[in-house]
Amino acid sequence: MILRLLLVAAAAGLAGCSFQNQNEREADRITQAVIDNDLKPVESDIAKGISLTRVKVAQWSDQLGAQGKLLSLKETTVHCNPGWHCFDVKFQKHDYIERMRFDANHKVVDWQFHMVMK
């Protein structure tokens, strides 16, 4: 009985991941890479010619890492300018808005974030 409950819980957890659309998965991957202070896992997702210094990534990592666990990331169209993809991002301590733009090959050409002030 306990094994069955564990299997059901694991399947539900895996199914929860599948509800993210392609843009949410990409934003989630980039956010996690920044938190980890390592863009290697998403290097091929970033357009050629986009230069990000290690210092900048480390600063972003410090800021986002201080927010506690990443709880959720959901795409939204509220207050999102044309050409951008916007995301409501919830951490344990604060909520953020992320914005991302893609080129014609669906490579990231811009990624920004800011804390939501309540």
LODOVO-234020 format. One line per 3 residues: for each residue x, y, z of N, C-alpha, C, O. Coordinates in nm, 3 decimals. Each point is the difference from the previous one (the first is absolute). Layout:
X Y Z X Y Z X Y Z X Y Z  ...;
This chain:
0.083 -0.120 0.000 -0.083 0.120 0.000 0.087 0.125 0.000 -0.027 0.095 -0.074  0.132 -0.093 0.156 0.089 0.116 0.006 0.072 0.016 -0.133 0.016 0.113 -0.048  0.028 -0.223 -0.011 0.068 0.007 -0.129 -0.092 0.060 -0.105 0.042 0.082 -0.081;
-0.168 -0.122 0.082 -0.096 0.053 -0.097 -0.016 0.150 0.018 -0.005 0.074 -0.098  -0.003 -0.027 0.223 -0.014 0.143 0.026 0.124 0.076 -0.049 -0.012 0.109 -0.057  0.130 -0.167 0.080 0.123 0.064 -0.047 0.003 0.009 -0.153 0.041 0.102 -0.055;
-0.084 -0.209 -0.012 -0.003 0.001 -0.146 -0.098 0.102 -0.054 0.029 0.070 -0.097  -0.146 -0.060 0.160 -0.101 0.098 -0.041 0.053 0.142 0.021 -0.017 0.087 -0.085  0.081 -0.065 0.199 0.056 0.133 0.029 0.111 0.036 -0.101 0.007 0.113 -0.046;
0.078 -0.210 0.013 0.107 0.025 -0.096 -0.058 0.030 -0.138 0.047 0.090 -0.069  -0.147 -0.165 0.028 -0.063 0.024 -0.131 -0.066 0.137 -0.004 0.008 0.070 -0.101  -0.072 -0.031 0.210 -0.063 0.132 0.006 0.105 0.110 -0.009 -0.020 0.102 -0.065;
0.132 -0.124 0.131 0.109 0.099 -0.005 0.056 0.014 -0.141 0.025 0.111 -0.046  -0.007 -0.223 -0.022 0.051 0.005 -0.138 -0.103 0.061 -0.093 0.037 0.074 -0.092  -0.162 -0.102 0.112 -0.106 0.058 -0.084 -0.005 0.150 0.019 -0.030 0.073 -0.095;
0.058 -0.025 0.215 -0.002 0.143 0.027 0.100 0.074 -0.086 -0.026 0.113 -0.041  0.139 -0.173 0.014 0.103 0.063 -0.084 -0.046 0.014 -0.143 0.043 0.092 -0.070  -0.128 -0.182 0.023 -0.040 0.000 -0.140 -0.098 0.111 -0.033 -0.032 0.020 -0.118;
-0.018 0.052 0.216 -0.096 0.106 -0.026 0.066 0.129 -0.043 -0.070 0.095 -0.035  0.201 -0.087 0.036 0.068 0.120 -0.045 0.008 0.000 -0.152 0.027 -0.103 -0.063  -0.052 0.221 0.004 0.016 0.010 -0.145 0.150 0.016 -0.032 0.082 0.010 0.091;
-0.050 -0.006 -0.219 0.141 0.006 -0.043 0.070 0.124 0.056 0.116 -0.008 0.042  -0.184 0.123 -0.043 0.060 0.123 0.050 0.023 -0.006 0.151 0.102 0.048 0.049  -0.196 -0.108 0.023 0.016 -0.015 0.144 0.116 -0.093 0.033 0.077 0.026 0.093;
-0.065 -0.133 -0.168 0.112 -0.093 0.023 0.133 0.071 -0.024 0.096 -0.019 0.076  -0.090 0.100 -0.183 0.124 0.073 -0.030 0.031 0.101 0.109 0.114 0.007 0.047  -0.214 0.070 -0.005 0.022 0.099 0.106 0.040 -0.069 0.130 0.086 0.050 0.073;
-0.147 -0.163 -0.044 0.033 -0.076 0.121 0.145 -0.049 -0.006 0.072 0.008 0.100  -0.030 -0.058 -0.216 0.138 -0.048 -0.016 0.100 0.114 0.019 0.102 -0.017 0.067  -0.132 0.132 -0.126 0.092 0.114 0.012 0.003 0.050 0.144 0.107 0.029 0.053;
-0.223 -0.017 0.009 -0.006 0.045 0.139 0.082 -0.092 0.089 0.077 0.047 0.083  -0.094 -0.177 -0.100 0.074 -0.096 0.083 0.150 0.008 -0.028 0.081 -0.011 0.092  -0.045 0.030 -0.218 0.143 0.012 -0.034 0.060 0.124 0.065 0.113 -0.003 0.049;
-0.189 0.113 -0.048 0.049 0.122 0.064 0.013 -0.021 0.150 0.101 0.039 0.060  -0.202 -0.099 0.002 0.007 -0.028 0.144 0.124 -0.083 0.032 0.069 0.025 0.099  -0.040 -0.122 -0.185 0.116 -0.088 0.019 0.132 0.067 -0.039 0.107 -0.058 0.018;
-0.116 0.180 -0.073 0.117 0.075 -0.045 0.080 -0.079 -0.104 0.123 -0.001 0.001  -0.197 -0.064 -0.092 0.064 -0.083 -0.103 -0.090 -0.003 -0.124 -0.099 -0.073 -0.002  0.134 0.150 -0.099 -0.081 0.005 -0.122 0.033 -0.112 -0.099 -0.061 -0.007 -0.106;
0.156 -0.079 0.138 0.036 -0.110 -0.091 -0.121 -0.081 -0.046 -0.011 -0.030 -0.119  -0.082 -0.008 0.210 -0.114 -0.082 -0.043 -0.091 0.069 -0.102 -0.074 -0.068 -0.071  0.077 0.202 0.063 -0.089 0.072 -0.092 0.079 0.076 -0.106 -0.058 0.079 -0.075;
0.186 -0.102 0.069 0.087 0.072 -0.094 -0.052 -0.010 -0.144 0.002 0.100 -0.072  -0.047 -0.217 0.030 -0.048 -0.019 -0.138 -0.137 0.064 -0.023 -0.043 0.010 -0.114  -0.025 0.032 0.220 -0.131 0.065 -0.012 0.012 0.150 -0.018 -0.099 0.067 -0.029;
0.219 -0.013 0.045 0.024 0.144 -0.008 0.057 0.032 -0.137 0.091 -0.068 -0.047  -0.145 0.172 -0.017 0.042 0.038 -0.135 0.148 0.034 -0.005 0.057 0.051 0.096  0.004 -0.081 -0.209 0.141 0.034 -0.022 0.016 0.151 0.009 -0.088 0.076 -0.043;
0.199 -0.032 0.098 0.027 0.143 0.010 -0.050 0.065 0.127 0.032 0.116 0.027  -0.110 -0.188 0.053 -0.047 0.053 0.128 0.111 -0.024 0.101 0.038 -0.114 0.025  0.011 0.220 0.032 0.112 -0.010 0.094 -0.049 0.024 0.143 -0.054 0.105 0.033;
0.074 -0.204 0.049 -0.033 0.011 0.142 0.128 -0.026 0.079 0.060 -0.106 -0.012  -0.021 0.203 0.092 0.122 -0.018 0.079 -0.028 -0.090 0.120 -0.113 -0.010 0.048  0.217 -0.054 -0.001 -0.012 -0.084 0.120 -0.038 0.085 0.121 -0.070 -0.047 0.090;
0.117 0.171 -0.088 -0.032 0.091 0.110 -0.151 0.029 0.002 -0.062 -0.004 0.106  0.004 0.032 -0.223 -0.143 0.029 -0.008 -0.082 -0.122 0.042 -0.094 0.013 0.078  0.130 -0.130 -0.127 -0.072 -0.122 0.036 0.012 -0.026 0.150 -0.097 -0.041 0.064;
0.215 0.065 -0.007 0.020 -0.019 0.145 -0.088 0.097 0.079 -0.056 -0.037 0.103  0.044 0.161 -0.150 -0.087 0.097 0.069 -0.145 -0.045 -0.005 -0.070 0.003 0.101  0.026 -0.047 -0.220 -0.137 -0.051 -0.012 -0.020 -0.121 0.090 -0.104 -0.013 0.065;
0.203 -0.076 -0.062 -0.008 -0.120 0.082 -0.015 0.036 0.148 -0.081 -0.060 0.071  0.159 0.156 -0.026 -0.009 0.044 0.140 -0.140 0.052 0.030 -0.058 -0.032 0.104  0.004 0.114 -0.194 -0.133 0.058 0.023 -0.109 -0.107 0.002 -0.080 -0.005 0.093;
0.077 -0.079 -0.195 -0.106 -0.101 -0.007 0.021 -0.111 0.103 -0.097 -0.050 0.057  0.220 0.013 -0.032 0.028 -0.104 0.099 -0.043 0.040 0.140 -0.034 -0.085 0.082  0.036 0.215 -0.054 -0.040 0.050 0.132 -0.152 -0.004 0.020 -0.049 0.027 0.110;
-0.025 -0.059 -0.214 -0.147 0.001 0.009 -0.058 -0.132 0.050 -0.122 -0.014 0.011  0.206 -0.081 0.017 -0.048 -0.131 0.045 -0.036 -0.087 -0.120 0.040 0.028 -0.113  -0.113 -0.132 0.140 -0.034 -0.098 -0.102 -0.088 0.061 -0.110 -0.090 0.079 0.029;
0.119 -0.116 -0.153 -0.085 0.037 -0.114 -0.125 -0.087 0.008 0.008 -0.122 -0.013  -0.124 0.185 0.033 -0.124 -0.073 0.019 -0.078 -0.023 -0.129 -0.053 -0.108 -0.023  0.046 0.212 -0.061 -0.077 -0.014 -0.124 0.041 0.107 -0.100 0.052 0.106 0.036;
-0.077 -0.136 -0.162 0.025 0.093 -0.109 -0.111 -0.022 -0.102 -0.017 -0.110 -0.051  -0.059 0.215 0.022 -0.116 -0.011 -0.088 -0.002 0.116 -0.098 0.014 0.116 0.040  -0.032 -0.146 -0.168 -0.006 0.105 -0.102 -0.128 0.081 0.017 -0.105 -0.054 0.034;
0.117 0.184 -0.058 -0.113 0.091 0.012 0.005 0.101 -0.114 0.106 0.030 -0.053  -0.222 0.022 0.018 -0.005 0.107 -0.101 -0.030 0.135 0.065 0.000 0.102 -0.069  -0.023 -0.100 0.198 -0.032 0.124 0.072 0.121 0.093 -0.004 0.109 -0.039 0.042;
-0.129 0.160 -0.090 0.105 0.103 -0.008 0.122 -0.048 -0.078 0.112 0.040 0.032  -0.132 -0.124 -0.131 0.112 -0.053 -0.078 0.000 0.066 -0.138 -0.098 -0.010 -0.075  0.207 0.076 0.043 0.012 0.070 -0.127 0.010 -0.097 -0.117 0.050 -0.111 0.017;
-0.098 0.152 -0.135 0.012 -0.087 -0.118 0.145 -0.039 -0.026 0.092 0.080 0.016  -0.073 -0.205 -0.056 0.134 -0.051 -0.028 0.068 -0.062 0.120 0.105 -0.064 -0.014  -0.161 0.083 0.131 0.057 -0.056 0.123 -0.087 -0.114 0.050 -0.118 -0.009 -0.031;
0.179 -0.078 0.109 -0.072 -0.104 0.075 0.025 0.034 0.147 0.114 0.016 0.042  -0.222 -0.007 0.034 0.009 0.041 0.140 -0.045 -0.113 0.091 -0.084 -0.082 -0.037  0.143 0.079 0.156 -0.023 -0.111 0.093 -0.015 0.052 0.142 0.076 0.085 0.044;
-0.175 -0.137 0.026 -0.012 0.022 0.144 0.082 -0.108 0.068 -0.023 -0.119 -0.021  0.120 0.161 0.101 0.091 -0.094 0.065 -0.015 0.015 0.151 0.012 0.111 0.054  -0.037 -0.221 0.012 -0.018 0.002 0.145 0.114 -0.075 0.068 0.028 -0.116 -0.029;
0.036 0.187 0.120 0.102 -0.059 0.087 -0.057 -0.002 0.142 -0.106 0.058 0.025  0.175 -0.123 0.066 -0.046 -0.004 0.139 -0.013 0.140 0.059 -0.095 0.027 0.074  0.188 0.061 -0.105 0.002 0.131 0.066 -0.069 0.111 -0.078 -0.065 0.085 0.061;
0.077 -0.084 -0.193 -0.056 0.108 -0.080 -0.049 -0.053 -0.135 0.040 -0.107 -0.045  -0.127 0.185 -0.018 -0.044 -0.029 -0.136 0.079 0.087 -0.096 0.042 0.111 0.033  -0.021 -0.164 -0.153 0.073 0.070 -0.104 -0.079 -0.003 -0.129 -0.089 -0.083 -0.019;
0.123 0.174 -0.071 -0.046 -0.002 -0.138 0.125 -0.022 -0.085 0.101 0.068 0.017  -0.109 -0.164 -0.109 0.107 -0.021 -0.096 -0.053 0.034 -0.138 -0.118 -0.020 -0.030  0.207 0.073 -0.054 -0.033 0.030 -0.139 0.108 -0.062 -0.087 0.119 0.003 0.033;
-0.163 -0.060 -0.146 0.095 -0.068 -0.088 -0.042 0.024 -0.145 -0.118 -0.001 -0.033  0.219 0.021 -0.053 -0.025 0.012 -0.144 0.081 -0.106 -0.073 0.110 -0.037 0.041  -0.167 -0.010 -0.152 0.065 -0.101 -0.083 0.028 0.056 -0.139 -0.067 0.093 -0.046;
0.167 -0.150 -0.022 0.022 0.032 -0.140 -0.083 -0.096 -0.085 -0.078 -0.079 0.053  0.095 0.086 -0.185 -0.078 -0.084 -0.092 0.028 -0.149 0.018 -0.082 -0.083 -0.038  0.197 0.049 0.096 0.036 -0.140 0.024 -0.036 -0.047 0.140 0.044 -0.107 0.044;
-0.123 0.185 0.027 -0.043 -0.026 0.136 0.119 -0.007 0.097 0.000 -0.076 0.097  0.101 0.159 -0.125 0.113 0.016 0.092 -0.024 0.126 0.081 -0.054 0.098 -0.051  0.092 -0.099 0.176 -0.022 0.113 0.090 0.095 0.114 -0.037 0.121 -0.019 -0.008;
-0.178 0.137 -0.015 0.080 0.119 -0.030 -0.006 0.102 0.114 0.081 0.093 0.004  -0.175 -0.109 0.087 -0.009 0.091 0.114 -0.076 -0.070 0.112 -0.100 -0.068 -0.025  0.148 0.085 0.148 -0.065 -0.058 0.119 0.018 0.100 0.113 0.112 0.039 0.032;
-0.222 0.001 0.027 0.003 0.099 0.109 -0.091 -0.047 0.112 -0.090 -0.081 -0.021  0.115 0.133 0.140 -0.087 -0.031 0.113 0.000 0.115 0.096 0.095 0.079 0.006  -0.203 -0.069 0.071 -0.004 0.098 0.110 -0.099 -0.047 0.106 -0.098 -0.070 -0.029;
0.126 0.110 0.150 -0.084 -0.037 0.114 -0.132 0.077 -0.007 -0.002 0.118 -0.036  -0.106 -0.184 0.070 -0.131 0.063 0.006 -0.012 0.068 0.136 0.014 -0.064 0.104  -0.040 0.191 -0.108 -0.018 0.076 0.125 -0.146 -0.004 0.039 -0.088 0.031 -0.081;
0.062 -0.069 0.203 -0.140 -0.009 0.048 -0.032 0.113 0.092 -0.112 0.009 0.050;
